[in-house]
Structure formats: structure tokens, C-alpha cells
Amino acid sequence: MSAVSNVTDSSFEQEVLKAEVPVLVDFWAPWCGPCKMVAPVVEDLAKEYEGRLKVVKMNTDENPKTAQAYAIRGIPSLYVFKSGQVVEQVVGAVPKATLVTHLNKHA
């Protein structure tokens, strides 16, 4: 079973903005090659940070409202939310070590 759950425009507020722990949101789309490259890394991070960090994915094609609200221009976009606020943004397929550096500041 995946350690990463999917969120939608309708569940975003409850799952991300009101979460008790920091949340890594992977904004992606099925046609995006770099998104497919970063997906296994996101999955690994979800397992490694279990209990300290929640990890979710949002399909920007199916959920344009939230993607628009956060001005998602390039995907994959990985945002860290803490107490309902964006505290980190990483755009593009980056190495796992880069993501770990960003996550360790918050999780």
C-alpha cells in the first residue's frame, strides 16, 4: 500500500491546511515525465518521515482550483505546508538529498 495519499480541491483544506504535522504536497500530472521520475522519491520520503510528516499528491489536471490558488506553473512542484502556510517550495525533479535538506528544516 502506498504511504502517499491523494488530495483533491475539496479535501485540501482538511488534509493539508488543517494537518497537525507538516505536509509535503506533490503537485503533479499524469502526462508529466519529471513527475514520474520524482514519484518513487516522494514515496520513499513518506515512509522515512512517517509520523513526522504527511505526504500527499495532487493531480493538477483534476484539481485546477488549488493549483491556481498556489500559482503552480511548473510541475512537479513540491510544497511543504506547516500550520496552513507554505514554508518550502521545490520545483522540478530534484535529487532525494535536496528534498531531504528542505524537509529536515520542518519535520
N, C-alpha and C positions, 0 to 999 in steps of 0.2 A: 504493500500500500504506500502511496505517496505521502511524504511528510509535508508536502506543499498543497494548500487548498486554493480553490479558485474563488475570487470575489467578483461581484457584479456592481453596476451602478447602484442597485438597490441595497446591497449588503455592505457596501464600502464603509459607510459611517460606523455601523455597528462593529464590523470585523477589524477595521483599521484605525479609524479616528478615536474610537472608544476603548481600544485594547489596553489591557493592564501592562503589557510589556511592549518594548519597541517592535515595530513591524517592518519587514523588508517586503516591498511590493515590486514585483517584476512585471512591468508593463510590456506586453509582447503582442505578436500577431502570428497566426499560423503560416503565413507566406514569408516570414522574415527569417532568412538564413542565419544571421548572427544570433537571433533569439533561440534558435535550435541549438546553437553551439553553447550558449550560456545556461540552458535549461538543466543539464546534469550538474553543473556547478551550484546552481541555486538549490537543487535537490540535496546535494551534499551538505550545504550550509544549513539547510533546515534541520537535518539530522544532528549536525555538530552543535548547533546552538539551541537544541530542543530545551524548552523550559526557560530560556533566557531571551529568546527572540521568536516571534511568529513570522512565518514566511508564506506569502500568498502571491498568486499570479492573477493578472487582469488582462484579458484579451481586449485590446484597444478597438478592434473592429466591432466587437459586440457591445462594448461599453464606452461609447464616444463621450458621454457626458462627463465622466470622471477624468478621462484622458484630456479633454478640453479644459476642464477646471484647473488641472495642474500643468497646462501648456506642454503636454508631451509632444515633442516634434520628431525626435528620433527614437527608434526602438532597436534593441532593448533599452529601456530606461529603468534603472533600479533605484528606487527611492526608499529611504529609511524614515519612518514616521515615529515620533515619540511624543506622547501626550497630545496627539492630534495635529502635530506640526511636522513639516518636512525638515529633517536635520541633516540629511546627506542626499546627494544626487550623483549617480554614476550613469553616464550614457554610453552605450556601445558594449560590445563583447570585450570584457576585460579579464585578465587572469584572476584566478581564485585569490591569490595573495593580495591583490589590490582590493578586492571586496572585503577580505578578512580585516585589512587595515581600517577600512571605513566602519565595519561592523563592531570592531573591538572598542571603538570610542563610545558605543552606546549600549552594547549588550554584555 
